[in-house]
Amino acid sequence: MTFAWPWMFLLLPLPWLVRRWVPPAAADVTLRVPSADDFATATPDHEAPGAGPAPGSRSGPWLALAIWLLLVVAAARPQWIDEEAPMPVSGRDLMIAVDVSASMATRDLRLDGQPLERLLVARTLASDFIARRDGDRVGLIVFGDRAYLHTPLTFDLAAVRAALATTAVGLAGRETALGDAIALAAAKQSEPGNTDNVLILLTDGANTSGNLDPVQAAWIAARAKLRIHAVGLGAPASAPITDDGDVAASSELDEDTLRRIAEQTGGSYHRATNADALDAFYRLIGELEPVTRDASLRPARELHPWPLALALGLFAWLALRRLRRDTA
C-alpha cells in the first residue's frame, strides 16, 4: 500500500497546535437568580456520591483523535498497487485517405473469386487492417473533386470502420484531388512534427482536381513529419477483367508521382493489381508501422473511501452519544 499525497500527514499535529496556541473562548454567560443560597451546596450530577463520569467524558477526546487521524489518512489517498501487467501502447496517428472518384467503380479486383469494384475491395481490406490497429488513433479522409475529413483521428476503431463502410463512388465528386488529400492529412495531425504520423493513400488515378499539386503537398507532409505509404489500385489496362467485359482504367494511374510522394516523405509505394496484392500491402504496412511497443502498467486502487467512511461513522456515533447525554 502507498499514499498518493503523503504530505497530508503534516496536518496530524494541527489539533494540538490549535489547542496549544489559540486561547480558549471566554465564558461570559451569567445566570441571574433571586438568591444564591440554594446553589451554595449544589453538587453536579457527575460528582454526586456513587455517580460515575459523565457519558463520553473519557472516550470523547480519544474518539475525536481517531476521527482526525482517519480523515488525514483519507486525505493522503491510500492506494493499493497491483502487480505490474503488460499493456499494448502505440503512439501512432494513422490517417487513411481513400479515393472515391468515378474510376474506383471499375470492377477489376477479385475478392474470394468474385470481380468487384476497386472501392469495395479497398474498403473491405482496409476495414480488416483498421481492426488490427488496436492502440492507434485512426482517421479517414475521402477525396474526389475535393478532399474531406470523414472521421477525425480517434481510438474508436469501430466508428472509423463504420464510416468507411458508408463510402461510395462519387461521394466527394468524380475527379481526383490527390494533392488536397495529402495536405488535409498533414493539417489534421494532432501533433505536427511527431514522427509517428502516418498516411495510407489509396488511389487509382492521377491528380485531376484540387488546389495543390501532389508533389507540393508531399513537401508539406515531409515538413510535418508525415510518412506516406501509397498504393496504386487497378489491374493492367490491357488485362481482361470481368465477365461483363469491363475494361480497367488503371492507365490513368500516375505511378511516378506516387513513388515521388512516398520517397519524399520516407514512406513506400506499392502497386495492387489484385486483392491479394492489396492485402499483402496492408500486412506489410503492419510490419513497417507496428502497433505495440514494450510497456507495462501497475493499476492503483483507491482506498480512501474506507477511512473516510469510518471517520464519518465515528463522528455520527459520537454526536449521537452527546445528544442523548444532553437530553437526559
N, C-alpha and C positions, 0 to 999 in steps of 0.2 A: 504494500500500500504506500502511496505517496500523496503529497499535498501540492496542488497547483499553485496556491498562494500562501506559502509558509510564513511570509512576513506578517500575516494577520495575527500570528501568535504574539506579536509585540503588544497587542491590545490586552493581554491577560492581566497585567497589573493595574489596568485602568481603574477598576472599582476601589482598589486600595489607595491609589493616588488621589482619587476624588475624596475619599474618607479622610485621608491624611492632610490634604492641603485646603480643601473647601470647608469653611466653617459651617457648623450646623445652623439651621434656621432658628431664629429666636422664637420662643413660645410666648406670645403676648395675649393668650386667651385668659380672660379673668372671669371667675364665677362670683356673682354677687348674690349673697343670701342675707336674710334678716339677722341671723345670729350664727356665729361660727362655733358655738358651744357644742352643737350636735355632731360636728365633724372632728372635734379635737381628739377623740379616741377611736375614730373610724379606722378600720383596717381593710386594705384592699383584699378582694376575694382571693387572689392568688397567694396572699400572705396569711390567710386565715389558718388557724391550727388544723393540721391534718390535710390541708389542701396542697396539691402538687403544683408544679409550674404550669403557667398558662399554656394552653394548647399551641404548639408550634413555636414556643419561645426559644427552645434549644435547637430544634431541627430547622427552623426557618432560615437562619443565616447559611447553613450548610446546603440547603436546597437552592437558595439564591446563588451560591457559589457554583453549584453543579450546573445550574441553568446557564450561567455566564460562560462556564467552560465549554459546554455543549454548543453554545452559539458561536464562540470563537472557532471551535473545531469545524463547524459547518461553514463558517466564512472562509476558512483556509482551503475549502474544496478538496476533501479527501477523495482519492481516486484509487480504484483497483486496476492495475495494469496487467492485461492479459499477456499470454506468451506471444512472442514475435511470430507473425504469419506473413508468408509471401503474398504479394499482390501485383497484378499487372499494371504497369504505368506506361503511358505514351504521351509525348508532348507534341504530337503532330497535328497540324491543321491541314486537313486533306479536302481540297475542293475538286469536284468533278464537273467538267464542262462538257455538255452533250449537244452535238449538232442536231437540230430538228428541222433542217432545210428540206426542200422538196425531194432532193435526191436520196434522202435517208429512207424513202419509201421503196427503193429498189429491192427486189426480192432475190438477192444473190448470196445470202449466207444461210447455210443449212444448220439447223439445230435439231438433234435427235432424228436426223434423216429427212427433215422437212425443210423446204426452202421458205425462208421467212424474210420479212423486211429487216433492213440493216438496223433500224432504230429498235425494233423489238428484240433482236438478238443482243444488241449492245446494252440495252437496259436490263435484260434478264440476267446476263452475266455480271453486269455492274452491281445489281442488287445482291448477288451472291458474294461479290467482293466486299461490299459495304458490310454485310453481315459478319464478316471475319475481322472487321476493324474495331472490335470492342476495345474501348480505351481511347480511341482517337475522336477528335471532333471532325465531322464531315459536313460539307455543304454542297449545294447543287446549283449550277448555272446552266441555263438553256440559251442557245443562240441561233438566230436565223437572220432576219434583216437587222435586228438589234440583239444585244446580249442582255439577259435579265437574271437577277438573282432569284432563283426559285425557292431555295431553302438556305437560310444563313447557317454558318458553322454551329454545330450542335453536337452534344453527346447522344442525343436521341436518334439512334440509327434507324429505329422503326419509322420515325417520322420522315427521314430522308428517303427511305425505301418506298414509303407510301407516295411521296411526292414524285419520285422517279417513275413510279407505275402510272402516273397520270399524264406523263409527257406524250405528245403526239406530233406527228409530222405537220409542220406548218404552224405550230403553237406560237412561235416567235417570228413567223414570216417564212418566205420560201427561199431567200438568199442565204449567204454565209458571212456573218460578221465575225471572222476569226480573230482579228486584232482586238476588237472591242471585248470579246470574251476573255482574252488574256489580261487586258488592262483591268477589267472588272474584278477578276480573281485577285490581282495584285492589290487592288484598292480595298478588298473586303477581308484582308488578313487582319486578325485581331492584334497581332504583334508584328508589324513590319520589321524586317531585318532578322527575324527568327529563322535559323537555318532548318527548322523542321516544318516549314511551309511547303506544301506540295500541291501541284495542279495536275490532274489527269485530263488530257484533252482528247476527246473522241470526235473525229470529223471524217467526212468522205469527199470533201471538196476543197477548192481554193477560196481565198478571200474575195468575195464579190460585193460586199456591203460594209457599212460601218464607217467610222471616222478615222480609225487608226490602221496603219499598215502592220501586219503581224510581226515583222522584224523589229519595228519601232516598239511595239507593245512588249516584245520579248526583252528588249533593252530595259524597259521599265521594270519588268518582272525580275530581271537579273539584279538590278539595283536594289530591289526589295527583298532579295534572297529567296525568291520564289522558284522552286525547282519544277520544271515541266516535263512530264512524261507524255508524249504524244503517240497516238495510234491512228494510222490511216485505214479506213474501213473500205471494203469492197473487193470483189474478185477482179482479175484482169479483164479489161474491156472486151477482149476477144473470146473470153470463155463463155460457152453456153451455160446459162444459169438455171433457169426454171423450166418446168414443164409447160408453162404458159408462153414461153418464148420471150420473156423479159430480157432486156439487154442491160448489162451493168453500166453504170455511168461513172465508173471509177477513173476513167481517163481524165476527169476534171480534177483529180486529187493532185495537189501541189506538194509532192514529197520533198522536193529540195527545200522549200520554205519550212516544212515541219522539222526536217533534220536541223536546219539552222536554228530554229527556235529551241529545240532540245539541247543542242550543243552550247548555245549561248547561255542557257540557264543551268547547265550542269545536269540535265536530265537525259532521257533516252527517247529514241524514235523506233516504232515497230509498225510493220505492215500486217494487217489482219485480213487475209483473203477468204477466211472461213471462220466458223465459230470456234473450232479447236485452237486456231492461232490466237483468237481474241482471248480465250480462256487461258492460254499459255501466257499471254501478256499480263493478265491480272495476277497470275501466280508469280510471275517474275517481279512485278511491282511489289507484291507481298514480301519478297525476299530483299529487294532493294530498299524498301521502306518498312522495316519490321515494326510490329505493333508494340512489343513489350521490351522492357529492359529490367535488369535486376533491381528490385525494390522490396521493401518489407514494411509492415505496419504492426504496431502494438496498440490494439484498441484499449481505450481507457473508459472504465465505467464509473460514473459519478456516484459517490456515496453520501454526499452532503444532505440529502433528504432525511436520512436516518437520524443523525444527531439533532437536526433541526426539529423533526417531529417529536423526538424525545424531550427536547427543551420546552417545546410548546405544551406537551402533556404535563410535565412537571410544574410549569407555570400555572396551568389551569388548575391542577390539584392544589397547589399552594394557595392560590387565590380563593378557591372554594373553602379550604380549611379556615382561612381568616374570615371569610364571610360568615361561616357558621359560628365562629367564636364571637364575632361582633354582635350577632343576632341572638346569642344565647342569653 
